[in-house]
Amino acid sequence: MTDDRVSPPPTGDERTMLRAALDYHRATLALKTEGLTDEQLRRRSMPPSTLTLLGLVRHMAEVERTWFRKVIAREDIPLVWSDEGDYQVAYDASGGTREEAFTAWQSEVEHARRIERAAGSLDVTAPHYRSGEEISLRHVLLHMIHEYARHNGHADFLREGVDGATGA
């Protein structure tokens, strides 16, 4: 694996540091999937789990789409892989390909970056599309860092199980 990630800066203003930490975790997920075939990306961890690296990429596309587009930008859009709003559907990547998953994920990351850059402040809030609770952009960025960090831990184990690669 070629590690081209840019580490977050050790100092800086809050927004710069949050943005850099999120981008670092996004790059980590990409790194964990680098060089693998569609079949390898679809390899399941262990029964009864259906978790795969490809499923993680699809899931993160849905998470990016939801928090930035549906919540912060208030776009009335469905999930990519589920008309019913079921995030678990994205994990089932048995028929999925790198191309479709990464195209969707990269598109959602670009939408998220655009929405975050356009927001006047981290204190911008929007009502959550389900609960109605006001959610700040700061909360969304922190949640996204948490979400990626958690799933990148899963990706570590999945990648090791596919080809023995560890680290990064």
Residue pairs with C-beta under 8 A, 6 or more apart in sequence:
1 31
1 32
1 34
1 35
1 165
1 167
1 168
2 31
2 34
3 31
3 168
4 27
4 31
5 24
5 27
5 28
5 31
5 168
6 20
6 23
6 24
6 27
7 24
8 17
8 20
8 21
8 24
9 16
9 17
9 20
11 17
12 20
14 122
14 138
15 122
18 122
18 138
18 141
18 142
18 145
19 116
19 141
21 145
22 141
22 144
22 145
22 148
25 144
25 145
25 148
25 149
25 152
26 109
26 148
28 148
28 152
28 155
28 168
29 56
29 57
29 60
29 148
29 151
29 152
29 155
31 168
32 53
32 152
32 155
32 156
32 158
32 159
32 168
33 41
33 53
33 54
33 57
33 98
33 155
33 159
36 53
36 98
36 159
36 162
36 163
37 98
38 54
38 96
38 97
38 98
40 53
40 162
40 163
41 52
41 53
41 54
41 57
41 93
41 96
41 98
41 101
42 52
42 54
42 93
42 94
42 96
43 52
43 53
43 158
43 161
43 162
44 50
44 51
44 52
45 51
45 52
45 154
45 157
45 158
45 161
46 161
50 91
50 92
50 94
51 91
51 154
51 158
52 91
52 93
52 158
53 155
53 158
53 159
53 162
54 93
54 96
54 97
54 98
54 101
55 90
55 91
55 92
55 93
55 96
56 91
56 151
56 154
56 155
56 158
57 93
57 101
57 102
57 105
58 80
58 81
58 90
58 91
58 93
58 96
58 101
58 104
58 105
59 87
59 90
59 91
59 151
60 105
60 147
60 148
60 151
61 80
61 90
61 101
61 104
61 105
61 107
61 108
62 79
62 80
62 81
62 82
62 87
62 90
62 108
63 87
63 144
63 147
64 105
64 108
64 109
64 111
64 112
64 144
65 77
65 79
65 80
65 108
65 111
66 79
66 129
67 112
67 140
67 143
67 144
68 108
68 111
68 112
68 115
68 116
68 140
69 75
69 77
69 108
69 111
69 112
69 115
70 76
70 77
70 129
71 126
71 128
71 129
71 135
71 140
72 115
72 116
72 119
72 124
72 126
72 135
72 137
72 140
73 111
73 115
73 126
74 126
74 127
74 129
78 85
79 85
79 86
79 87
79 89
79 90
80 90
80 104
81 89
81 90
82 89
82 90
93 101
112 144
116 137
116 141
119 137
121 137
122 136
122 137
122 138
122 141
123 136
123 137
123 138
124 136
124 137
125 134
125 135
125 136
125 137
126 134
126 135
127 133
127 134
127 135
128 134
128 135
156 166
159 165
159 166
160 166
